[in-house]
Amino acid sequence: MQYWLMKSEPGTWSWDDQVKCGAAGAEWDGVRNYQASNNMKAMQVGDLAFFYHSVNEKQVVGVVEVCKEYYPDPTDPKGRFGMVDVRALDPFPTPVTLADIKAEERLADLPLIKQSRLSVMPIDAASWKLICTMGGYKG
């Protein structure tokens, strides 16, 4: 299993929107960055991702599971990019903010810090566990 972080602007697609989709999940569309797209190509059914509210909130708010692997994104008129489907698993008991993550030395090499504009990124297993602990998530 691999771990990821997926960013969304809560005014466009929020954790609550994701939860409303239920077990069927929803497509994670609109990604137009090649590195983020390549990260989604590497995702497999059952992989877990942090759901991260970007913009003003800047915090991990929940965990989603990949439920459909990479396929073409119909919102891309040029057909260059794809998407995956994810379903909400659990909210974080205590959201973990970007400031919390930056304050933790063991997370200094995360793409969230080093490549702040990347919308879909890998998270190593040790960092996943640490962020879950920081948020009180037992999963």
NORWOFEN-V389291 format. One record per pair of residues at least 24 apart in sequence whose C-alpha atoms are under 8 Angstrom apart, sorted by the first residue. I is the first residue (numbers start at 1). J is the second residue. D is the distance in Angstrom with one decimal. If there is no record, write none. Layout:
i->I j->J d->D
i->I j->J d->D
//
This chain:
i->1 j->44 d->7.9
i->1 j->46 d->7.0
i->1 j->47 d->5.4
i->1 j->48 d->7.7
i->2 j->43 d->7.4
i->2 j->44 d->7.9
i->2 j->47 d->5.2
i->2 j->48 d->6.7
i->2 j->122 d->7.7
i->2 j->123 d->7.8
i->2 j->124 d->7.8
i->2 j->125 d->7.7
i->3 j->47 d->6.0
i->3 j->48 d->5.1
i->3 j->49 d->5.5
i->3 j->122 d->6.0
i->3 j->123 d->5.2
i->3 j->124 d->6.5
i->3 j->125 d->6.8
i->3 j->128 d->7.0
i->4 j->47 d->7.8
i->4 j->48 d->6.3
i->4 j->49 d->4.3
i->4 j->50 d->6.2
i->4 j->120 d->7.0
i->4 j->121 d->5.5
i->4 j->122 d->4.3
i->4 j->123 d->4.9
i->5 j->49 d->5.0
i->5 j->50 d->4.6
i->5 j->51 d->6.3
i->5 j->52 d->6.8
i->5 j->119 d->7.8
i->5 j->120 d->5.8
i->5 j->121 d->5.3
i->5 j->122 d->6.3
i->5 j->123 d->6.6
i->6 j->49 d->6.4
i->6 j->50 d->6.1
i->6 j->51 d->5.4
i->6 j->52 d->5.9
i->6 j->119 d->5.9
i->6 j->120 d->4.6
i->6 j->121 d->6.7
i->7 j->51 d->6.3
i->7 j->52 d->4.7
i->7 j->53 d->5.9
i->7 j->54 d->5.9
i->7 j->119 d->5.0
i->7 j->120 d->6.4
i->8 j->51 d->7.5
i->8 j->52 d->6.2
i->8 j->53 d->5.3
i->8 j->54 d->5.7
i->8 j->119 d->7.6
i->9 j->53 d->5.7
i->9 j->54 d->5.1
i->9 j->55 d->6.1
i->10 j->53 d->5.6
i->10 j->54 d->7.0
i->10 j->55 d->8.0
i->14 j->53 d->7.1
i->15 j->51 d->7.1
i->15 j->53 d->7.8
i->15 j->61 d->7.1
i->15 j->62 d->7.1
i->15 j->88 d->8.0
i->18 j->87 d->7.0
i->18 j->88 d->6.1
i->19 j->87 d->7.5
i->19 j->88 d->5.4
i->21 j->87 d->7.4
i->22 j->87 d->6.8
i->22 j->88 d->7.1
i->23 j->87 d->6.0
i->23 j->88 d->7.4
i->24 j->87 d->6.5
i->25 j->67 d->7.2
i->25 j->85 d->6.3
i->25 j->86 d->5.1
i->25 j->87 d->3.8
i->25 j->88 d->6.8
i->26 j->85 d->5.2
i->26 j->86 d->5.6
i->26 j->87 d->6.4
i->27 j->83 d->6.6
i->27 j->84 d->5.7
i->27 j->85 d->4.1
i->27 j->86 d->6.4
i->28 j->83 d->5.5
i->28 j->84 d->5.5
i->28 j->85 d->5.7
i->28 j->86 d->6.9
i->29 j->73 d->6.2
i->29 j->75 d->7.3
i->29 j->82 d->7.2
i->29 j->83 d->5.2
i->29 j->84 d->7.4
i->30 j->73 d->7.4
i->30 j->75 d->6.6
i->30 j->76 d->7.3
i->30 j->83 d->7.7
i->31 j->81 d->7.1
i->31 j->82 d->7.6
i->31 j->83 d->7.4
i->31 j->119 d->7.7
i->32 j->81 d->6.6
i->33 j->118 d->7.8
i->34 j->81 d->7.9
i->35 j->118 d->7.7
i->36 j->118 d->6.4
i->36 j->119 d->6.1
i->36 j->120 d->4.8
i->36 j->121 d->6.5
i->37 j->81 d->6.6
i->37 j->82 d->6.8
i->37 j->83 d->7.6
i->37 j->120 d->7.6
i->39 j->120 d->6.5
i->39 j->121 d->6.3
i->39 j->122 d->7.1
i->40 j->69 d->8.0
i->40 j->70 d->6.4
i->40 j->83 d->6.8
i->40 j->84 d->6.7
i->40 j->120 d->7.2
i->41 j->69 d->7.4
i->41 j->70 d->5.4
i->43 j->69 d->6.4
i->43 j->70 d->7.3
i->44 j->68 d->7.6
i->44 j->69 d->5.7
i->45 j->69 d->6.1
i->57 j->97 d->7.7
i->58 j->97 d->5.8
i->58 j->98 d->5.6
i->59 j->95 d->6.0
i->59 j->96 d->5.3
i->59 j->97 d->4.0
i->59 j->98 d->5.6
i->60 j->92 d->7.3
i->60 j->95 d->5.4
i->60 j->96 d->5.1
i->60 j->97 d->6.3
i->61 j->91 d->5.9
i->61 j->92 d->5.2
i->61 j->94 d->7.7
i->61 j->95 d->5.0
i->61 j->96 d->7.1
i->62 j->88 d->7.6
i->62 j->89 d->7.5
i->62 j->90 d->5.7
i->62 j->91 d->3.9
i->62 j->92 d->4.7
i->62 j->95 d->7.8
i->63 j->88 d->6.2
i->63 j->89 d->5.6
i->63 j->90 d->5.5
i->63 j->91 d->6.3
i->63 j->92 d->7.3
i->64 j->88 d->4.4
i->64 j->89 d->5.2
i->64 j->90 d->7.3
i->65 j->89 d->6.6
i->90 j->139 d->7.5
i->92 j->135 d->6.0
i->92 j->136 d->7.0
i->92 j->137 d->5.8
i->93 j->135 d->6.1
i->93 j->136 d->5.8
i->93 j->137 d->6.2
i->94 j->134 d->7.9
i->94 j->135 d->4.7
i->94 j->136 d->6.2
i->94 j->137 d->8.0
i->95 j->135 d->5.7
i->96 j->131 d->7.2
i->96 j->134 d->6.7
i->96 j->135 d->5.5
i->101 j->131 d->7.7
//
